[in-house]
Amino acid sequence: MHFFKKVIKIKEIRCKNCNQLLLKADEIKGEIKCPRCKKINKLDYSKDRA
């Protein structure tokens, strides 16, 4: 019996204002505040969006 691991494509999520790396994630929906420039970035990277 063979078991295959699912490959996850992790994306780098960067600040839209200063390009600071905020996180690496496969799927995320929400808001994150950039520690460098203090801009609030709204995120919607779900598997439904191809």
N, C-alpha and C positions, 0 to 999 in steps of 0.2 A: 504494500500500500504506500502510495506517495503522497506527501503533503507539500503543498506549494505555499510559500509565503506571499501575501499580497504586497505588491510594490506600491508605495505611497509616494506621490510626487509632492514634496514639501516646497512651498513657495516662500520667498523672502518678502516680508511685508515691511515697507519703508515709509517714512514720513513723506507726505506729499509736499511739504514746505521745504525741509532741509535735507531730505534723503537719508536720514539716520535710520539704521536698521532697528526696527521695533520688535519683531519676532519672526520666527519661522513656523509655519503652520500648514496643515493640509486643508483644514476647513475652519472658518471663523466668521462670526457675525457679531458686531458690537462696536464699541468705541475704545480707543486707546489714546492716552495723552503722551506726546513726545517729551522725553525728559530733557532734550536739548533746547528746543524752541518753544515748548509749551503749547503747541497747536494740538487740538483734538481732532484725530483722524477717525472717520466713520468707515467701518470695514464691513464688507459683505462678500466673502469668498466662500461660497458653498459649492457642493458637488453638482447642484442643479445648473449652475452657470458654467457652460462649457467654453 
